[in-house]
């Protein structure tokens, strides 16, 4: 390890030690999946409507602000046409980093107001877009990858700012489960968050698991939660109760020692069960059990029916039969191993 | 930051000492509930949030944390804190068996829920006006409050100085402020001592107060005001609610004074002297809370910090900062924006100094990490330890021996002679020779060993 890296590590350690004693405020980044199709689908199966989910989220944020006056929030919406910031606490905005913070209680009124305004205008623009592009576009999944990238940028800005001392973490609220086509960008964001020591929590309101979010929560020590649809849908407070009891705490309450690598837990939270670590084919976007890995760029493919790697353009020997391509394309058996490869 | 915790604890103790009836009255005020919640440790807040949703049921908290001795200890510590301020009731029957079963204070729980669900979350919203004039913008209030607060600190450091040189020119402490500064709290601590015919002088307690972060200073001052000896505060819970409520006010907004209760009106008027509340000149109808008190129970301190290797460069924005520095350093140069001073052994009295340097660093020093160089912090720690290592005791020095021979013999005897200086019961014995120099023919022995050595010299001369 070069001296510079060592120095950086020492610096990191110093920062962590000093923060151990502090009761640092949290900065919560909420990624809100506003894909109409998937919410409609989950409502049809007995889940809550998107409005109910939003109301629970707002009350949850109220509780979040109540915990610590310095807590800040960023809300990012993901929809089939992209992603955008819905709200960001004044304290996080660059020009106001030195300014006066509003008291948490009052910020909430502002969020209620701004969020409502933004979502109304967003749904209008989404409607006009989807009517322009015919019916099949409404089935497209939300661009969670782009929302994740925005979240990663926010995390970076918070942690590189000298005067903002906060613990950033991410909460994803979604009703969609299938996102295989965004595997690469999402994984990149997740690994960068893991490196930045940021927890990713996921609340999936659907009847099926979302494997990428499972992986994200597992890798970053966050919590992945998929409550039973019928239970959450039947009473309006159920979703809120889940959120408050599981997602409200930050590192200080989830782990005995917020900064050390040993993850001995303090509060009992839902544990990850059987995380599906399969990755998806870089070409078709389908989940693969056993596939081919490019020896140059480590891309994963379900089938090897090409001679130039579609990702990195490296040549694959033409004169060999498809079965012998194993020489060039390493076969990978275990799914978990592939997860490691992409790191 | 231990100090921050300490202050939160101070507030909690004040609340904990309230009688049962006053305490339940305090929790009638939702702002007090939210503030108390924020003063609890992170785990406590988390538990409370969950408990609020469970209503009046008895809950076995041990099931909420992971198994393990450390986890259990943390939980019990937090629960004890919350029980002290009467937010939780411990279940006595279960306490003896193995478990931590609690019930939440019903009023507290109700107020928190109410807060979560209501729309308008600002105190005293009835008589509120939003900033309408240039002298009550957030920046102006900040400036005014900071000058006023620094004038008070300045007065503590150098009471005799010309008032025109204070951060707020012409400011003189009112009788009430002087009373607060020299007044003792229930533990007998006061910020300043009043001397006959002389200007009051800062006490050690007051000096420690100066080195604390701003938020702690204000909390400490407020608690001092509320619990000062002599001013028997009958409505302590009422004043506490008022202060908690003030901390949730909006910066720049004005609030009608005459809508408040008589005692709260008095409190707010006196807080004006401390810079926590602003009144427009010649107009006491509306009061404007300043940044000193807004977010008091909510905001966390942003530490900053630094220095050069040989000296201390401190941001020289305010006269009191320099005054405080002068209390523990020897100033060498003074520039418009910085001051260079040397820390000496004599000047080190308290490890809080390191923290103080960090908090008030020059912006350029913030670029470095650690903010205060390790060499400086280490040296400060060494000096502090040195004070603990050296102890003074009476001793006797012998010189002018007849010969080097005699000196050597005496030294040998002193080294051989194990004496005990704490009475016959002590087992641990020390060598009697403390210091010996052959070239100077000097020997130093403890006073207790003096008769023995004297006797030895006499006998050896006789021989």
HADDOCK unambig.tbl for C-alpha pairs under 7 A between the chains (distance, minus, plus):
assign (segid A and resid 11 and name CA) (segid B and resid 369 and name CA) 6.93 0.50 0.50
assign (segid A and resid 21 and name CA) (segid B and resid 1 and name CA) 5.61 0.50 0.50
assign (segid A and resid 22 and name CA) (segid B and resid 1 and name CA) 5.59 0.50 0.50
assign (segid A and resid 59 and name CA) (segid B and resid 116 and name CA) 6.58 0.50 0.50
assign (segid A and resid 62 and name CA) (segid B and resid 116 and name CA) 6.08 0.50 0.50
assign (segid A and resid 63 and name CA) (segid B and resid 116 and name CA) 6.41 0.50 0.50
assign (segid A and resid 66 and name CA) (segid B and resid 34 and name CA) 6.87 0.50 0.50
assign (segid A and resid 67 and name CA) (segid B and resid 38 and name CA) 5.76 0.50 0.50
assign (segid A and resid 67 and name CA) (segid B and resid 45 and name CA) 6.40 0.50 0.50
assign (segid A and resid 68 and name CA) (segid B and resid 38 and name CA) 5.95 0.50 0.50
assign (segid A and resid 68 and name CA) (segid B and resid 298 and name CA) 6.09 0.50 0.50
assign (segid A and resid 69 and name CA) (segid B and resid 298 and name CA) 3.94 0.50 0.50
assign (segid A and resid 69 and name CA) (segid B and resid 299 and name CA) 5.01 0.50 0.50
assign (segid A and resid 70 and name CA) (segid B and resid 298 and name CA) 6.61 0.50 0.50
assign (segid A and resid 70 and name CA) (segid B and resid 299 and name CA) 5.21 0.50 0.50
assign (segid A and resid 70 and name CA) (segid B and resid 300 and name CA) 6.17 0.50 0.50
assign (segid A and resid 103 and name CA) (segid B and resid 248 and name CA) 6.10 0.50 0.50
assign (segid A and resid 103 and name CA) (segid B and resid 295 and name CA) 5.90 0.50 0.50
assign (segid A and resid 105 and name CA) (segid B and resid 121 and name CA) 5.75 0.50 0.50
assign (segid A and resid 106 and name CA) (segid B and resid 121 and name CA) 5.98 0.50 0.50
assign (segid A and resid 106 and name CA) (segid B and resid 122 and name CA) 6.48 0.50 0.50
assign (segid A and resid 109 and name CA) (segid B and resid 120 and name CA) 6.97 0.50 0.50
assign (segid A and resid 163 and name CA) (segid B and resid 302 and name CA) 6.64 0.50 0.50
assign (segid A and resid 244 and name CA) (segid B and resid 50 and name CA) 6.87 0.50 0.50
assign (segid A and resid 245 and name CA) (segid B and resid 50 and name CA) 5.88 0.50 0.50
assign (segid A and resid 249 and name CA) (segid B and resid 46 and name CA) 6.29 0.50 0.50
assign (segid A and resid 252 and name CA) (segid B and resid 42 and name CA) 6.63 0.50 0.50
assign (segid A and resid 253 and name CA) (segid B and resid 42 and name CA) 6.41 0.50 0.50
assign (segid A and resid 253 and name CA) (segid B and resid 43 and name CA) 5.24 0.50 0.50
assign (segid A and resid 265 and name CA) (segid B and resid 66 and name CA) 6.44 0.50 0.50
assign (segid A and resid 266 and name CA) (segid B and resid 65 and name CA) 5.53 0.50 0.50
assign (segid A and resid 266 and name CA) (segid B and resid 66 and name CA) 5.52 0.50 0.50
assign (segid A and resid 266 and name CA) (segid B and resid 71 and name CA) 5.81 0.50 0.50
assign (segid A and resid 267 and name CA) (segid B and resid 64 and name CA) 5.96 0.50 0.50
assign (segid A and resid 267 and name CA) (segid B and resid 65 and name CA) 4.24 0.50 0.50
assign (segid A and resid 267 and name CA) (segid B and resid 66 and name CA) 5.90 0.50 0.50
assign (segid A and resid 268 and name CA) (segid B and resid 64 and name CA) 5.44 0.50 0.50
assign (segid A and resid 268 and name CA) (segid B and resid 65 and name CA) 4.85 0.50 0.50
assign (segid A and resid 268 and name CA) (segid B and resid 66 and name CA) 5.28 0.50 0.50
